[in-house]
Amino acid sequence: MKQRYLEVTFRKGKPLAAYLYLPRPSQAKVARTADVGNGLIVDFDVSEAAIGIEITAPSIVTIGQLNAVLDSLGLARVEEVEWAPLAA
């Protein structure tokens, strides 16, 4: 996968959970997870590259918190348009 994308699961019209898929080789699998707080869990592959971020509490996570995690991983920040499904 070459581009990241956000997948959101809704229940009764409200976001229940979300996952930000990060660019990765097609065969990459989760080898380790790290709970970084505020309802965010980073998934890493065997080479310790971040391959995704679980958003377990989308109603309380802010775009600023997610961007802080992306900054710490050296990845591009999420734009408002990408965040829109969770902000609705």
Biopython code that builds the backbone (N, CA, C, O; Angstrom):
import numpy as np
from Bio.PDB.StructureBuilder import StructureBuilder

atoms = [
    (1, "MET", "N", (0.857, -1.170, 0.000)),
    (1, "MET", "CA", (0.000, 0.000, 0.000)),
    (1, "MET", "C", (0.902, 1.232, 0.000)),
    (1, "MET", "O", (1.829, 1.342, 0.803)),
    (2, "LYS", "N", (0.617, 2.138, -0.901)),
    (2, "LYS", "CA", (1.483, 3.305, -1.045)),
    (2, "LYS", "C", (0.944, 4.544, -0.348)),
    (2, "LYS", "O", (1.719, 5.430, 0.014)),
    (3, "GLN", "N", (-0.362, 4.625, -0.153)),
    (3, "GLN", "CA", (-0.942, 5.798, 0.498)),
    (3, "GLN", "C", (-1.678, 5.381, 1.766)),
    (3, "GLN", "O", (-2.223, 4.281, 1.859)),
    (4, "ARG", "N", (-1.680, 6.280, 2.729)),
    (4, "ARG", "CA", (-2.417, 5.976, 3.956)),
    (4, "ARG", "C", (-3.900, 6.273, 3.729)),
    (4, "ARG", "O", (-4.278, 7.043, 2.847)),
    (5, "TYR", "N", (-4.720, 5.631, 4.562)),
    (5, "TYR", "CA", (-6.146, 5.934, 4.537)),
    (5, "TYR", "C", (-6.753, 5.601, 5.892)),
    (5, "TYR", "O", (-6.237, 4.774, 6.644)),
    (6, "LEU", "N", (-7.853, 6.261, 6.176)),
    (6, "LEU", "CA", (-8.548, 6.105, 7.449)),
    (6, "LEU", "C", (-9.806, 5.283, 7.231)),
    (6, "LEU", "O", (-10.629, 5.609, 6.375)),
    (7, "GLU", "N", (-9.955, 4.207, 8.014)),
    (7, "GLU", "CA", (-11.147, 3.377, 7.967)),
    (7, "GLU", "C", (-11.898, 3.579, 9.285)),
    (7, "GLU", "O", (-11.318, 3.429, 10.360)),
    (8, "VAL", "N", (-13.176, 3.917, 9.202)),
    (8, "VAL", "CA", (-13.965, 4.201, 10.395)),
    (8, "VAL", "C", (-15.139, 3.234, 10.470)),
    (8, "VAL", "O", (-15.820, 3.000, 9.472)),
    (9, "THR", "N", (-15.376, 2.672, 11.656)),
    (9, "THR", "CA", (-16.526, 1.821, 11.916)),
    (9, "THR", "C", (-17.537, 2.632, 12.714)),
    (9, "THR", "O", (-17.211, 3.202, 13.755)),
    (10, "PHE", "N", (-18.774, 2.677, 12.211)),
    (10, "PHE", "CA", (-19.828, 3.452, 12.861)),
    (10, "PHE", "C", (-20.862, 2.531, 13.491)),
    (10, "PHE", "O", (-21.115, 1.433, 12.994)),
    (11, "ARG", "N", (-21.456, 2.983, 14.583)),
    (11, "ARG", "CA", (-22.594, 2.300, 15.203)),
    (11, "ARG", "C", (-23.612, 3.366, 15.562)),
    (11, "ARG", "O", (-23.310, 4.320, 16.280)),
    (12, "LYS", "N", (-24.816, 3.192, 15.056)),
    (12, "LYS", "CA", (-25.901, 4.149, 15.287)),
    (12, "LYS", "C", (-25.478, 5.564, 14.892)),
    (12, "LYS", "O", (-25.813, 6.536, 15.569)),
    (13, "GLY", "N", (-24.734, 5.662, 13.781)),
    (13, "GLY", "CA", (-24.339, 6.957, 13.246)),
    (13, "GLY", "C", (-23.166, 7.630, 13.931)),
    (13, "GLY", "O", (-22.795, 8.746, 13.567)),
    (14, "LYS", "N", (-22.577, 6.969, 14.919)),
    (14, "LYS", "CA", (-21.434, 7.553, 15.634)),
    (14, "LYS", "C", (-20.215, 6.673, 15.450)),
    (14, "LYS", "O", (-20.339, 5.450, 15.400)),
    (15, "PRO", "N", (-19.015, 7.285, 15.349)),
    (15, "PRO", "CA", (-17.807, 6.476, 15.178)),
    (15, "PRO", "C", (-17.542, 5.606, 16.408)),
    (15, "PRO", "O", (-17.513, 6.095, 17.537)),
    (16, "LEU", "N", (-17.353, 4.323, 16.168)),
    (16, "LEU", "CA", (-17.103, 3.368, 17.242)),
    (16, "LEU", "C", (-15.601, 3.079, 17.374)),
    (16, "LEU", "O", (-15.076, 2.953, 18.480)),
    (17, "ALA", "N", (-14.934, 2.979, 16.240)),
    (17, "ALA", "CA", (-13.486, 2.707, 16.195)),
    (17, "ALA", "C", (-12.970, 3.152, 14.840)),
    (17, "ALA", "O", (-13.741, 3.340, 13.899)),
    (18, "ALA", "N", (-11.665, 3.317, 14.750)),
    (18, "ALA", "CA", (-11.061, 3.706, 13.473)),
    (18, "ALA", "C", (-9.649, 3.149, 13.406)),
    (18, "ALA", "O", (-9.045, 2.811, 14.424)),
    (19, "TYR", "N", (-9.136, 3.063, 12.181)),
    (19, "TYR", "CA", (-7.777, 2.580, 11.962)),
    (19, "TYR", "C", (-7.168, 3.406, 10.851)),
    (19, "TYR", "O", (-7.733, 3.515, 9.763)),
    (20, "LEU", "N", (-6.012, 3.989, 11.128)),
    (20, "LEU", "CA", (-5.275, 4.742, 10.126)),
    (20, "LEU", "C", (-4.216, 3.809, 9.549)),
    (20, "LEU", "O", (-3.210, 3.515, 10.195)),
    (21, "TYR", "N", (-4.459, 3.351, 8.325)),
    (21, "TYR", "CA", (-3.504, 2.496, 7.630)),
    (21, "TYR", "C", (-2.380, 3.369, 7.108)),
    (21, "TYR", "O", (-2.632, 4.370, 6.438)),
    (22, "LEU", "N", (-1.145, 3.003, 7.407)),
    (22, "LEU", "CA", (0.022, 3.752, 6.961)),
    (22, "LEU", "C", (0.663, 3.032, 5.779)),
    (22, "LEU", "O", (0.509, 1.818, 5.640)),
    (23, "PRO", "N", (1.386, 3.770, 4.919)),
    (23, "PRO", "CA", (2.057, 3.118, 3.793)),
    (23, "PRO", "C", (2.971, 2.001, 4.292)),
    (23, "PRO", "O", (3.698, 2.163, 5.272)),
    (24, "ARG", "N", (2.920, 0.860, 3.595)),
    (24, "ARG", "CA", (3.692, -0.310, 4.013)),
    (24, "ARG", "C", (3.821, -1.287, 2.858)),
    (24, "ARG", "O", (3.073, -1.207, 1.884)),
    (25, "PRO", "N", (4.764, -2.204, 2.966)),
    (25, "PRO", "CA", (4.841, -3.269, 1.962)),
    (25, "PRO", "C", (3.574, -4.127, 2.032)),
    (25, "PRO", "O", (2.966, -4.255, 3.095)),
    (26, "SER", "N", (3.189, -4.700, 0.924)),
    (26, "SER", "CA", (1.933, -5.464, 0.874)),
    (26, "SER", "C", (1.916, -6.669, 1.808)),
    (26, "SER", "O", (0.843, -7.088, 2.243)),
    (27, "GLN", "N", (3.063, -7.228, 2.124)),
    (27, "GLN", "CA", (3.127, -8.413, 2.989)),
    (27, "GLN", "C", (3.337, -8.086, 4.474)),
    (27, "GLN", "O", (3.447, -9.002, 5.289)),
    (28, "ALA", "N", (3.393, -6.813, 4.834)),
    (28, "ALA", "CA", (3.665, -6.421, 6.230)),
    (28, "ALA", "C", (2.552, -6.899, 7.159)),
    (28, "ALA", "O", (1.366, -6.809, 6.842)),
    (29, "LYS", "N", (2.969, -7.406, 8.303)),
    (29, "LYS", "CA", (2.028, -7.861, 9.331)),
    (29, "LYS", "C", (2.432, -7.266, 10.671)),
    (29, "LYS", "O", (3.598, -6.939, 10.893)),
    (30, "VAL", "N", (1.467, -7.130, 11.548)),
    (30, "VAL", "CA", (1.729, -6.574, 12.875)),
    (30, "VAL", "C", (2.560, -7.555, 13.692)),
    (30, "VAL", "O", (2.200, -8.723, 13.839)),
    (31, "ALA", "N", (3.677, -7.064, 14.219)),
    (31, "ALA", "CA", (4.541, -7.883, 15.074)),
    (31, "ALA", "C", (4.522, -7.385, 16.516)),
    (31, "ALA", "O", (4.798, -8.137, 17.451)),
    (32, "ARG", "N", (4.190, -6.101, 16.680)),
    (32, "ARG", "CA", (4.198, -5.505, 18.017)),
    (32, "ARG", "C", (3.258, -4.309, 18.022)),
    (32, "ARG", "O", (3.090, -3.633, 17.007)),
    (33, "THR", "N", (2.647, -4.056, 19.178)),
    (33, "THR", "CA", (1.808, -2.876, 19.345)),
    (33, "THR", "C", (2.320, -2.053, 20.513)),
    (33, "THR", "O", (2.945, -2.578, 21.434)),
    (34, "ALA", "N", (2.047, -0.753, 20.463)),
    (34, "ALA", "CA", (2.433, 0.144, 21.556)),
    (34, "ALA", "C", (1.264, 1.069, 21.857)),
    (34, "ALA", "O", (0.823, 1.831, 20.996)),
    (35, "ASP", "N", (0.768, 0.994, 23.083)),
    (35, "ASP", "CA", (-0.293, 1.890, 23.531)),
    (35, "ASP", "C", (0.346, 3.237, 23.847)),
    (35, "ASP", "O", (1.140, 3.350, 24.781)),
    (36, "VAL", "N", (-0.002, 4.254, 23.069)),
    (36, "VAL", "CA", (0.596, 5.575, 23.271)),
    (36, "VAL", "C", (-0.355, 6.513, 24.027)),
    (36, "VAL", "O", (-0.103, 7.714, 24.119)),
    (37, "GLY", "N", (-1.428, 5.966, 24.557)),
    (37, "GLY", "CA", (-2.364, 6.739, 25.365)),
    (37, "GLY", "C", (-3.437, 7.432, 24.558)),
    (37, "GLY", "O", (-3.381, 7.480, 23.330)),
    (38, "ASN", "N", (-4.415, 7.967, 25.263)),
    (38, "ASN", "CA", (-5.528, 8.709, 24.669)),
    (38, "ASN", "C", (-6.297, 7.910, 23.627)),
    (38, "ASN", "O", (-6.844, 8.490, 22.689)),
    (39, "GLY", "N", (-6.350, 6.587, 23.775)),
    (39, "GLY", "CA", (-7.096, 5.766, 22.832)),
    (39, "GLY", "C", (-6.380, 5.519, 21.523)),
    (39, "GLY", "O", (-7.023, 5.218, 20.517)),
    (40, "LEU", "N", (-5.061, 5.638, 21.512)),
    (40, "LEU", "CA", (-4.269, 5.411, 20.304)),
    (40, "LEU", "C", (-3.272, 4.272, 20.532)),
    (40, "LEU", "O", (-2.549, 4.251, 21.528)),
    (41, "ILE", "N", (-3.249, 3.333, 19.596)),
    (41, "ILE", "CA", (-2.337, 2.196, 19.654)),
    (41, "ILE", "C", (-1.630, 2.105, 18.308)),
    (41, "ILE", "O", (-2.277, 2.046, 17.263)),
    (42, "VAL", "N", (-0.295, 2.095, 18.337)),
    (42, "VAL", "CA", (0.491, 2.019, 17.109)),
    (42, "VAL", "C", (0.893, 0.572, 16.849)),
    (42, "VAL", "O", (1.385, -0.115, 17.743)),
    (43, "ASP", "N", (0.680, 0.121, 15.626)),
    (43, "ASP", "CA", (1.088, -1.216, 15.203)),
    (43, "ASP", "C", (2.398, -1.119, 14.427)),
    (43, "ASP", "O", (2.559, -0.263, 13.557)),
    (44, "PHE", "N", (3.330, -2.010, 14.756)),
    (44, "PHE", "CA", (4.638, -2.057, 14.104)),
    (44, "PHE", "C", (4.841, -3.417, 13.446)),
    (44, "PHE", "O", (4.322, -4.426, 13.924)),
    (45, "ASP", "N", (5.602, -3.443, 12.339)),
    (45, "ASP", "CA", (5.955, -4.710, 11.704)),
    (45, "ASP", "C", (7.259, -5.238, 12.308)),
    (45, "ASP", "O", (7.785, -4.653, 13.255)),
    (46, "VAL", "N", (7.774, -6.324, 11.770)),
    (46, "VAL", "CA", (8.982, -6.948, 12.338)),
    (46, "VAL", "C", (10.215, -6.054, 12.235)),
    (46, "VAL", "O", (11.160, -6.218, 13.006)),
    (47, "SER", "N", (10.219, -5.118, 11.299)),
    (47, "SER", "CA", (11.365, -4.209, 11.166)),
    (47, "SER", "C", (11.181, -2.939, 11.993)),
    (47, "SER", "O", (11.949, -1.985, 11.866)),
    (48, "GLU", "N", (10.141, -2.940, 12.851)),
    (48, "GLU", "CA", (9.835, -1.810, 13.740)),
    (48, "GLU", "C", (9.324, -0.574, 13.000)),
    (48, "GLU", "O", (9.359, 0.531, 13.542)),
    (49, "ALA", "N", (8.853, -0.755, 11.771)),
    (49, "ALA", "CA", (8.223, 0.348, 11.038)),
    (49, "ALA", "C", (6.753, 0.408, 11.431)),
    (49, "ALA", "O", (6.086, -0.624, 11.506)),
    (50, "ALA", "N", (6.246, 1.613, 11.683)),
    (50, "ALA", "CA", (4.830, 1.784, 12.001)),
    (50, "ALA", "C", (4.010, 1.488, 10.755)),
    (50, "ALA", "O", (4.277, 2.031, 9.683)),
    (51, "ILE", "N", (2.999, 0.615, 10.900)),
    (51, "ILE", "CA", (2.169, 0.265, 9.752)),
    (51, "ILE", "C", (0.708, 0.665, 9.940)),
    (51, "ILE", "O", (-0.085, 0.570, 9.002)),
    (52, "GLY", "N", (0.347, 1.110, 11.137)),
    (52, "GLY", "CA", (-1.024, 1.543, 11.365)),
    (52, "GLY", "C", (-1.222, 2.077, 12.764)),
    (52, "GLY", "O", (-0.435, 1.813, 13.673)),
    (53, "ILE", "N", (-2.301, 2.840, 12.917)),
    (53, "ILE", "CA", (-2.645, 3.386, 14.232)),
    (53, "ILE", "C", (-4.115, 3.094, 14.507)),
    (53, "ILE", "O", (-5.001, 3.543, 13.781)),
    (54, "GLU", "N", (-4.352, 2.330, 15.572)),
    (54, "GLU", "CA", (-5.711, 2.047, 16.006)),
    (54, "GLU", "C", (-6.223, 3.237, 16.821)),
    (54, "GLU", "O", (-5.522, 3.753, 17.691)),
    (55, "ILE", "N", (-7.436, 3.656, 16.532)),
    (55, "ILE", "CA", (-8.082, 4.731, 17.290)),
    (55, "ILE", "C", (-9.258, 4.071, 18.000)),
    (55, "ILE", "O", (-10.336, 3.906, 17.429)),
    (56, "THR", "N", (-9.026, 3.696, 19.261)),
    (56, "THR", "CA", (-10.012, 2.905, 19.996)),
    (56, "THR", "C", (-11.106, 3.747, 20.633)),
    (56, "THR", "O", (-12.152, 3.222, 21.017)),
    (57, "ALA", "N", (-10.876, 5.033, 20.745)),
    (57, "ALA", "CA", (-11.870, 5.929, 21.357)),
    (57, "ALA", "C", (-12.020, 7.178, 20.481)),
    (57, "ALA", "O", (-11.620, 8.269, 20.889)),
    (58, "PRO", "N", (-12.593, 7.027, 19.278)),
    (58, "PRO", "CA", (-12.638, 8.154, 18.345)),
    (58, "PRO", "C", (-13.424, 9.361, 18.847)),
    (58, "PRO", "O", (-13.243, 10.467, 18.339)),
    (59, "SER", "N", (-14.279, 9.168, 19.822)),
    (59, "SER", "CA", (-15.048, 10.312, 20.335)),
    (59, "SER", "C", (-14.217, 11.221, 21.229)),
    (59, "SER", "O", (-14.597, 12.368, 21.469)),
    (60, "ILE", "N", (-13.067, 10.715, 21.733)),
    (60, "ILE", "CA", (-12.249, 11.562, 22.607)),
    (60, "ILE", "C", (-10.888, 11.924, 22.012)),
    (60, "ILE", "O", (-10.230, 12.853, 22.482)),
    (61, "VAL", "N", (-10.466, 11.191, 20.977)),
    (61, "VAL", "CA", (-9.176, 11.481, 20.345)),
    (61, "VAL", "C", (-9.316, 12.731, 19.478)),
    (61, "VAL", "O", (-10.300, 12.896, 18.757)),
    (62, "THR", "N", (-8.327, 13.594, 19.561)),
    (62, "THR", "CA", (-8.334, 14.806, 18.733)),
    (62, "THR", "C", (-7.322, 14.664, 17.603)),
    (62, "THR", "O", (-6.411, 13.838, 17.657)),
    (63, "ILE", "N", (-7.505, 15.486, 16.591)),
    (63, "ILE", "CA", (-6.555, 15.499, 15.482)),
    (63, "ILE", "C", (-5.169, 15.907, 15.986)),
    (63, "ILE", "O", (-4.156, 15.438, 15.467)),
    (64, "GLY", "N", (-5.124, 16.764, 16.977)),
    (64, "GLY", "CA", (-3.843, 17.182, 17.556)),
    (64, "GLY", "C", (-3.118, 16.023, 18.215)),
    (64, "GLY", "O", (-1.901, 15.899, 18.083)),
    (65, "GLN", "N", (-3.853, 15.166, 18.927)),
    (65, "GLN", "CA", (-3.235, 14.007, 19.574)),
    (65, "GLN", "C", (-2.704, 13.024, 18.536)),
    (65, "GLN", "O", (-1.604, 12.490, 18.681)),
    (66, "LEU", "N", (-3.490, 12.790, 17.491)),
    (66, "LEU", "CA", (-3.044, 11.890, 16.434)),
    (66, "LEU", "C", (-1.820, 12.462, 15.727)),
    (66, "LEU", "O", (-0.867, 11.735, 15.448)),
    (67, "ASN", "N", (-1.843, 13.748, 15.439)),
    (67, "ASN", "CA", (-0.698, 14.371, 14.779)),
    (67, "ASN", "C", (0.554, 14.350, 15.646)),
    (67, "ASN", "O", (1.664, 14.258, 15.124)),
    (68, "ALA", "N", (0.392, 14.434, 16.954)),
    (68, "ALA", "CA", (1.545, 14.343, 17.853)),
    (68, "ALA", "C", (2.192, 12.958, 17.740)),
    (68, "ALA", "O", (3.417, 12.840, 17.752)),
    (69, "VAL", "N", (1.373, 11.921, 17.631)),
    (69, "VAL", "CA", (1.907, 10.564, 17.463)),
    (69, "VAL", "C", (2.603, 10.448, 16.110)),
    (69, "VAL", "O", (3.702, 9.901, 16.021)),
    (70, "LEU", "N", (1.971, 10.958, 15.063)),
    (70, "LEU", "CA", (2.582, 10.916, 13.735)),
    (70, "LEU", "C", (3.910, 11.675, 13.728)),
    (70, "LEU", "O", (4.883, 11.220, 13.128)),
    (71, "ASP", "N", (3.947, 12.835, 14.399)),
    (71, "ASP", "CA", (5.202, 13.600, 14.512)),
    (71, "ASP", "C", (6.290, 12.761, 15.170)),
    (71, "ASP", "O", (7.429, 12.735, 14.704)),
    (72, "SER", "N", (5.934, 12.070, 16.264)),
    (72, "SER", "CA", (6.920, 11.270, 16.993)),
    (72, "SER", "C", (7.445, 10.104, 16.151)),
    (72, "SER", "O", (8.542, 9.600, 16.393)),
    (73, "LEU", "N", (6.654, 9.680, 15.163)),
    (73, "LEU", "CA", (7.065, 8.589, 14.279)),
    (73, "LEU", "C", (7.766, 9.108, 13.020)),
    (73, "LEU", "O", (8.222, 8.325, 12.187)),
    (74, "GLY", "N", (7.845, 10.429, 12.892)),
    (74, "GLY", "CA", (8.473, 11.016, 11.712)),
    (74, "GLY", "C", (7.615, 10.920, 10.465)),
    (74, "GLY", "O", (8.135, 10.873, 9.350)),
    (75, "LEU", "N", (6.285, 10.889, 10.651)),
    (75, "LEU", "CA", (5.357, 10.747, 9.532)),
    (75, "LEU", "C", (4.573, 12.037, 9.318)),
    (75, "LEU", "O", (4.457, 12.868, 10.219)),
    (76, "ALA", "N", (4.043, 12.184, 8.118)),
    (76, "ALA", "CA", (3.256, 13.374, 7.774)),
    (76, "ALA", "C", (1.999, 13.456, 8.621)),
    (76, "ALA", "O", (1.384, 12.442, 8.952)),
    (77, "ARG", "N", (1.629, 14.679, 8.963)),
    (77, "ARG", "CA", (0.432, 14.922, 9.768)),
    (77, "ARG", "C", (-0.847, 14.654, 8.973)),
    (77, "ARG", "O", (-0.853, 14.713, 7.743)),
    (78, "VAL", "N", (-1.919, 14.361, 9.690)),
    (78, "VAL", "CA", (-3.239, 14.185, 9.104)),
    (78, "VAL", "C", (-3.815, 15.574, 8.815)),
    (78, "VAL", "O", (-3.735, 16.475, 9.651)),
    (79, "GLU", "N", (-4.382, 15.730, 7.648)),
    (79, "GLU", "CA", (-5.051, 16.983, 7.276)),
    (79, "GLU", "C", (-6.509, 16.932, 7.732)),
    (79, "GLU", "O", (-7.060, 15.857, 7.969)),
    (80, "GLU", "N", (-7.114, 18.092, 7.848)),
    (80, "GLU", "CA", (-8.519, 18.180, 8.281)),
    (80, "GLU", "C", (-9.436, 17.325, 7.404)),
    (80, "GLU", "O", (-10.366, 16.696, 7.910)),
    (81, "VAL", "N", (-9.181, 17.299, 6.105)),
    (81, "VAL", "CA", (-10.039, 16.539, 5.192)),
    (81, "VAL", "C", (-9.966, 15.032, 5.488)),
    (81, "VAL", "O", (-10.968, 14.332, 5.349)),
    (82, "GLU", "N", (-8.803, 14.532, 5.891)),
    (82, "GLU", "CA", (-8.677, 13.128, 6.256)),
    (82, "GLU", "C", (-9.404, 12.827, 7.567)),
    (82, "GLU", "O", (-9.966, 11.746, 7.744)),
    (83, "TRP", "N", (-9.386, 13.796, 8.481)),
    (83, "TRP", "CA", (-9.964, 13.654, 9.809)),
    (83, "TRP", "C", (-11.489, 13.825, 9.788)),
    (83, "TRP", "O", (-12.164, 13.428, 10.738)),
    (84, "ALA", "N", (-12.027, 14.399, 8.737)),
    (84, "ALA", "CA", (-13.448, 14.764, 8.652)),
    (84, "ALA", "C", (-14.426, 13.667, 9.066)),
    (84, "ALA", "O", (-15.388, 13.972, 9.771)),
    (85, "PRO", "N", (-14.233, 12.394, 8.665)),
    (85, "PRO", "CA", (-15.204, 11.365, 9.080)),
    (85, "PRO", "C", (-15.315, 11.213, 10.604)),
    (85, "PRO", "O", (-16.378, 10.858, 11.113)),
    (86, "LEU", "N", (-14.230, 11.479, 11.327)),
    (86, "LEU", "CA", (-14.278, 11.370, 12.786)),
    (86, "LEU", "C", (-14.795, 12.644, 13.439)),
    (86, "LEU", "O", (-15.289, 12.608, 14.566)),
    (87, "ALA", "N", (-14.688, 13.748, 12.753)),
    (87, "ALA", "CA", (-15.126, 15.025, 13.315)),
    (87, "ALA", "C", (-16.612, 15.267, 13.118)),
    (87, "ALA", "O", (-17.190, 16.157, 13.742)),
    (88, "ALA", "N", (-17.232, 14.473, 12.248)),
    (88, "ALA", "CA", (-18.654, 14.685, 11.939)),
    (88, "ALA", "C", (-19.561, 14.341, 13.108)),
    (88, "ALA", "O", (-20.780, 14.467, 13.001)),
]
sb = StructureBuilder()
sb.init_structure("model")
sb.init_model(0)
sb.init_chain("A")
sb.init_seg("    ")
for serial, (resi, resn, name, xyz) in enumerate(atoms, 1):
    if name == "N":
        sb.init_residue(resn, " ", resi, " ")
    sb.init_atom(name, np.array(xyz, "f"), 0.0, 1.0, " ", f" {name:<3s}", serial, name[0])
structure = sb.get_structure()
